[in-house]
Each structure stands twice: as C-alpha cells, then as structure tokens.
C-alpha cells in the first residue's frame, strides 16, 4: 500500500502566513520561516508554500522569504503563486523549491504545463485547482478563488494531466477553513479521472477527517491542511499514530 502523505500548507501574504475561511477574511498566523522549521522537524512529509496574492496582484512570487524558508526545510517543498512563465519555474526552483505549483498561470496558458514538464520532468509540475460548486457544477476559479473561469473542473484537471502535470492539488473553496471534513464528492471524481497523485485540500478540522479521507478514497495520495496544524488542533505525530491504528500506511 502506498504511504499516505501529510502536508501542511503555508499561505503567505506580505511575507506572513495567513489563514481565512473560503479564501476570505485572512488573519495573521506566523512567520513562514519559523513554521517551516517546525513542520520540517515534527513529521510532516512535505510542505506547500503559496504566495496567495501574487496572481491577483499581477506580480511575481516573493523570492527572498521563499529562499529563507527553503534553507530551513529538509522535506520536499512545493511552491506556487504568480507562476505564469517558464522563467518563473526556473526562478522558484533556484530558490530551493522541489516542485512548482501552477494555477492561474496555467488557466491563461495551458501550454506552460507541457513546456515545464518537458524541461524539468512531470514530477516537478503540480497543477493546483481551486474548485467551487456553481449551479450544481464543479467550477474552476482563478486569482486565488476570486474569479469564476466558467470551466468545468474535472475535465480541466484531466486536460492538465494530459499536458504533463505530475500531481494535482484539489482545493475545495466550499470546504476551505470550515473544518467539517474534506470534499469527498469532489475528490472521488478527481481520483477516478486521473492516474497521477492527488492531494486533498480544504476542510480538515480534526484527525477523524483525515481518517475518513483515506478510508473513503483509498486512491487519494495525501491530505493537505493549514489552520488545524498552525493552531495545534491536530498534531502530526498523533495524526500518524491514529492513521497507523486504522491500517493507513504513514511514514512514522
């Protein structure tokens, strides 16, 4: 059985980690460097760093704080925010990222996925998709969840994987920050549609939510969360212990 990954997410705005509900009402949490050090040492399998306003602000990702964060991380680091060109991929990788996550940039220019996967390998290219229900349909949103693209999410994700994305992060706007569990209906459809690793994001409120995720969707590869880890509501070591007790393979 494939080891299930637990991934804390650092949503960074103006050099600080923030967290909100349904991508709104952002509140300050901590320094990304300090949190990265903590998670790197306490059992996290990977770490995700998102410069969450880079795309909506129309600017490049902040590299200074990323470089400092990467220096303190000894687990795989995925970085996203404002990635819209091959040069952005190159710059972020040179700052210390292991994988690059692209979202709004791929919506504007899907070919960036193909170009990046050919240059750096598909294992390096992560497609991050912000999804919200609109009139009964799973819809793709851009610019940090601010803009409805009108695209149906499952077909968009399939297209991105066909272009060369080696991993998919599914961010459910409907469940983000609500802490009532992952969006299992959405995640099941994504796992059925693609053959690459799928990471669930949005909705974790307690250890049981992760257990339900991995039991309900055996094909899911990882659970990603932010506030439950940042505020100590879920300790990663305890989560992995409970996973093991439930027959879910984890790196202890």
N, C-alpha and C positions, 0 to 999 in steps of 0.2 A: 504493500500500500504506500502511496506517495505521502511523504511528510507534509503536513499542513503548516503553512507559514502564518505567523502573527506579525503584523506590520503596523507600527504607529505612524501617524501622518502629521507632519508639521506644516500647517497652513500659515504661510509667512506674509505679513503685510507691514511695510515700512520697517523691515528688519526685526519684527517681533512675531512670535507665534500667537495666532488669534483663533477663536472658535465661535461659531454662531449656530443658529438654527435655520435649516432650509436655506443655507448660503446667505443668511441675513443677520443683522444685529450682532456684529462681530465684537467680541470682548478680548482684552489682552490676557495672555496666559503666561508667557515666559520667554527667555532668550532661546533661539533655536540652537545655539551652540551648547548651552547648558543641558537642554533637553536631549540633544543628540548624544552627548556624552553619557547621560543617564541611560537612555534606551540601548545604546551600544553595549553597555556593561551589565544589563539586567535581563537578558534573554530574548530580546527582540530578534527576529530572523532577518528582517530588512527594515529600511527606513525610507519614507517618502517625504520629499521636500517640495512644496508647491509655493511659488511666488504667486499668490492668488489674484493679485490685481494687475499683473504685468500685461495680460491681454486686453483687459478692459481699459487700462490706462494708455494702451498703444505704445508700450516701451519694452526694452529688453529686460531680461531677468537680472536681478541684483547679483553680481558675481562675488563681491567682497565677502558678504555674510555667508554665501554658499561655500566659498573656498575655506573659510574658517570652520564651518560646520563639517565639511568633508574631512578635514585634518583630524577631527576628533571622533570619526566613525570608523569602526572596524568590522562592519557588516555591509552588505550591498546597499547602495544608496541610489534611489530613483529620483530624478529631478525634473520638474516641469514648471511652466508658467512663461508665457511670452515666446514660446518656441515656434518660429514660423519659417526659418530658413535652415539650410544645411550648415551655414556658419554658426547658427545658434546651437545646433547639436555639437559641433566641434568645440565651441567655447565652453559649454557646460561640461563636456567630458574632460576637457583640460583642467577644469576647476576641481575635478575629483569625483564626478558622478560615474556610476557604473552603468546606469540605464537612463534614457531620456524619455520623458513622457510628453506627448503632444496631444493637444485637444483642439482649441480654436484654430491653430495654425493648419491642422490637417483638414478642417472644415473648409477653410479658404483655399487650400491647395493640397488635395489628397496625394498628389504625386510625391510630396515630401516624404511620405512613408516608404514608398518604393526606393527613392534615392538614398534615404538614410539606411535602410536595411541592406542595400547593396554595398554601401560604403563601410558600415560598421557591424553588420550582421543583424539578423532579425531579433536575436536575444537582447539587443541593445535598445530596440524600438518598442515603446509601450504606448498603446492608444488609450487615452483616458476619455471617458464619455460621461457627460452629465445628462442624466435622463429624468424626465418628469412626465407624468400622465397628463395628457391633454385630450379631452373628448374621447376617453377610452383607449387612446393610443399611446404607446411609449414614444416620446418625442425627444430628439437631441437638442440640448441647449448649449449655447456658446457664451463666451465672455464671462466666465465664472458663474454660469447659471442665469445670466441676465437677459439673454436673447434667445427666443424660440426660433430655431432654424427651419422648422417645418418638416424636417427629415424624420422618418421612422427609425427608431433606434436599432432594432435587431438587424435590419438589412444594412444599416450604416456600419455596424460593428463587423458583420461578415465581409463587407467590402474592404474595410481597413485591414483585416487579417489576410485577405486575398492579395492585397498590395504589399504585405510583408511585415505587418505588426506581429511581434512575437509574444505579446502579452496584452491583456485587456484589463483595465481598471474600470469597474462599473460603479459610478457614483449616483446613488438614488437621491434626487433632490427631495422627493416626497418623504423619505425617512431620515434625512440628514439632521443630526443633532436632536432628534425626537426621543431617542433611546427606548424604542419599543420593538426593536428587532430589525434584522436586515430585510430587504425587499426580496423575499424568496421567490415570488411570482416572476419578477423581472430577471433575477439571477438564473433561475431554471431555464428560462428561454434562451438566455445568452449561452449557457453551458451546452445546451442542445444544438446551438447554431454554429459553434466554432470548436476547433480542436487544439487551441493554444491555452496556456494557463489563464484562468480568470480570477481576478481579485475582487472580492465583495467590499463595497464601501458605503457607509451611511446607515445608521440606525442602531448600532450596538449600544446597549445600556447596562449589560451585566454579563457575567460568564455564561449564563444559560443561553444567551443569544448566539454566542459563538458555537456552543454545542449544537443548538438547533440548526445553525447554518451548515455545519459539516455533516450532520446526520441526515438532514433533509436533502442536501445536494452533495452527494459523495464526490462528484466531479469537480467541485469548487477547489481551487488551489490555496487560497489564502483569505484571511479576514483582516481588513484594514479598519482602524478606528483612530479617533483623536481624543476627544474630551474625556472619555472613560479612562484612558491611560494617563492623560495630562493631570487629571484631578484625583488620581489614585483610587477611583471607583473600581477598577479592575487591575490587579497586579498580574503582570505577565507570567511570573513564576507560578502563581496559584492557578491561573487560567490553563497553563500547560499541564499542570498536575491533574486538574479535573478532566482535561481532554484525554490524557492517558487512561484515567479511570473509566472513561467512556469508550475506550477502544479506538480513539482517534490518534493517529501517529503524529507526534510532535517532537521537535528537537529540544530535549530537556537540558 
